Amino acid sequence: SQGHRDRRVRLSIGVARKFFDLQDMLGYDKPSKTLDWLFTKSKLAIEDLINDVSKKSTPLSIHNNNNNNNSECDEDMIVPLAKKAKQERDSRA
């Protein structure tokens, strides 16, 4: 592995279709631009999640309640990654 630039994400067929349909609707030519758009649009929800987690004494575990297996990602990693990203942003400021 060569750092952050070498990372890849596997998407299920259903999620990939939604993602690339969104990319086409936005008119972007790179998936990173689409991800940036998604993160920008979900910024408040991510911040709310981080605030909720920081208020609890135990780590929050996120589970997909509808048992829909469209995504192969480990949703339990969302919170730690969001916290780490916020800490990195805060340390740069």
Contact map, one row per residue, 1 for C-alpha under 8 A:
111001100000000000000000000000000000000000000000000000000000000000000000000000000000000000000
111111000000000000000000000000000000000000000000000000000000000000000000000000000000000000000
111111100000000000000000000000000000000000000000000000000000000000000000000000000000000000000
011111100000000000000000000000000000000000000000000000000000000000000000000000000000000000000
011111100000000000000000000000000000000000000000000000000000000000000000000000000000000000000
111111110000000000000000000000000000000000000000000000000000000000000000000000000000000000000
101111111000000000000000000000000000000000000000000000000000000000000000000000000000000000000
000001111100000000000000000000000000000000000000000000000000000000000000000000000000000000000
000000111110000000000000000000000000000000000000000000000000000000000000000000000000000000000
000000011111000000000000000000000000000000000000000000000000000000000001100000000000000000000
000000001111111100000000000000000000000000000000000000000000000000000011100000000000000000000
000000000111111100000000000000000000000000000000000000000000000000000111000000000000000000000
000000000011111110000000000000000000000000000000000000000000000000000100000000000000000000000
000000000011111111000000000000000000000000000000000000000000000000000110000000000000000000000
000000000011111111100000000000000000000000000000000000000000000000000110000000000000000000000
000000000011111111110000000000000000000000000000000000000000000000000000000000000000000000000
000000000000111111111000000000000000000000000000000000000000000000000000000000000000000000000
000000000000011111111100000000000000000000000000000000000000000000000000000000000000000000000
000000000000001111111110000000000000000000000000000000000000000000000000000000000000000000000
000000000000000111111111000000000000000000000000000000000000000000000000000000000000000000000
000000000000000011111111100000000000000000000000000000000000000000000000000000000000000000000
000000000000000001111111110000000100000000000000000000000000000000000000000000000000000000000
000000000000000000111111111111100100000000000000000000000000000000000000000000000000000000000
000000000000000000011111111100000000000000000000000000000000000000000000000000000000000000000
000000000000000000001111111100000000000000000000000000000000000000000000000000000000000000000
000000000000000000000111111100000100000000000000000000000000000000000000000000000000000000000
000000000000000000000011111110000000000000000000000000000000000000000000000000000000000000000
000000000000000000000011111111101100000000000000000000000000000000000000000000000000000000000
000000000000000000000010001111101000000000000000000000000000000000000000000000000000000000000
000000000000000000000010000111111100000000000000000000000000000000000000000000000000000000000
000000000000000000000010000111111110000000000000000000000000000000000000000000000000000000000
000000000000000000000000000001111111000000000000000000000000000000000000000000000000000000000
000000000000000000000000000111111111100000000000000000000000000000000000000000000000000000000
000000000000000000000110010101111111110000000000000000000000000000000000000000000000000000000
000000000000000000000000000000111111111000000000000000000000000000000000000000000000000000000
000000000000000000000000000000011111111100000000000000000000000000000000000000000000000000000
000000000000000000000000000000001111111110000000000000000000000000000000000000000000000000000
000000000000000000000000000000000111111111000000000000000000000000000000000000000000000000000
000000000000000000000000000000000011111111100000000000000000000000000000000000000000000000000
000000000000000000000000000000000001111111100000000000000000000000000000000000000000000000000
000000000000000000000000000000000000111111110000000000000000000000000000000000000000000000000
000000000000000000000000000000000000011111111100000000000000000000000000000000000000000000000
000000000000000000000000000000000000001111111110000000000000000000000000000000000000000000000
000000000000000000000000000000000000000011111111000000000000000000000000000000000000000000000
000000000000000000000000000000000000000001111111100000000000000000000000000000000000000000000
000000000000000000000000000000000000000001111111110000000000000000000000000000000100000000000
000000000000000000000000000000000000000000111111111000000000000000000000000000000000000000000
000000000000000000000000000000000000000000011111111100000000000000000000000000000000000000000
000000000000000000000000000000000000000000001111111110000000000000000000000000100000000000000
000000000000000000000000000000000000000000000111111111000000000000000000000000100110000000000
000000000000000000000000000000000000000000000011111111100000000000000000000000000000000000000
000000000000000000000000000000000000000000000001111111110000000000000000000000000000000000000
000000000000000000000000000000000000000000000000111111110011000000000000000000100000000000000
000000000000000000000000000000000000000000000000011111111000000000000000000000000000000000000
000000000000000000000000000000000000000000000000001111111000000000000000000000000000000000000
000000000000000000000000000000000000000000000000000111111111000000000000000000000000000000000
000000000000000000000000000000000000000000000000000001111110000000000000000000000000000000000
000000000000000000000000000000000000000000000000000000011111000000000000000000000000000000000
000000000000000000000000000000000000000000000000000010011111100000000000000000000000000000000
000000000000000000000000000000000000000000000000000010010111110000000000000000100000000000000
000000000000000000000000000000000000000000000000000000000011111000000000000100100000000000000
000000000000000000000000000000000000000000000000000000000001111100000000001101000000000000000
000000000000000000000000000000000000000000000000000000000000111110000000001100000000000000000
000000000000000000000000000000000000000000000000000000000000011111110000001000000000000000000
000000000000000000000000000000000000000000000000000000000000001111110000000000000000000000000
000000000000000000000000000000000000000000000000000000000000000111110000000000000000000000000
000000000000000000000000000000000000000000000000000000000000000111111000000000000000000000000
000000000000000000000000000000000000000000000000000000000000000111111110000000000000000000000
000000000000000000000000000000000000000000000000000000000000000000111111000000000000000000000
000000000001111000000000000000000000000000000000000000000000000000011111000000000000000000000
000000000011011000000000000000000000000000000000000000000000000000011111100000000000000000000
000000000111000000000000000000000000000000000000000000000000000000001111110000000000000000000
000000000110000000000000000000000000000000000000000000000000000000000011111000000000000000000
000000000000000000000000000000000000000000000000000000000000000000000001111111000000000000000
000000000000000000000000000000000000000000000000000000000000011100000000111111000000000000000
000000000000000000000000000000000000000000000000000000000000111000000000011111100000000000000
000000000000000000000000000000000000000000000000000000000000000000000000011111111000000000000
000000000000000000000000000000000000000000000000000000000000010000000000011111111100000000000
000000000000000000000000000000000000000000000000110010000001100000000000000111111110000000000
000000000000000000000000000000000000000000000000000000000000000000000000000011111111000000000
000000000000000000000000000000000000000000000000000000000000000000000000000011111111100000000
000000000000000000000000000000000000000000000100010000000000000000000000000001111111110000000
000000000000000000000000000000000000000000000000010000000000000000000000000000111111111000000
000000000000000000000000000000000000000000000000000000000000000000000000000000011111111100000
000000000000000000000000000000000000000000000000000000000000000000000000000000001111111110000
000000000000000000000000000000000000000000000000000000000000000000000000000000000111111111000
000000000000000000000000000000000000000000000000000000000000000000000000000000000011111111100
000000000000000000000000000000000000000000000000000000000000000000000000000000000001111111110
000000000000000000000000000000000000000000000000000000000000000000000000000000000000111111111
000000000000000000000000000000000000000000000000000000000000000000000000000000000000011111111
000000000000000000000000000000000000000000000000000000000000000000000000000000000000001111111
000000000000000000000000000000000000000000000000000000000000000000000000000000000000000111111
000000000000000000000000000000000000000000000000000000000000000000000000000000000000000011111
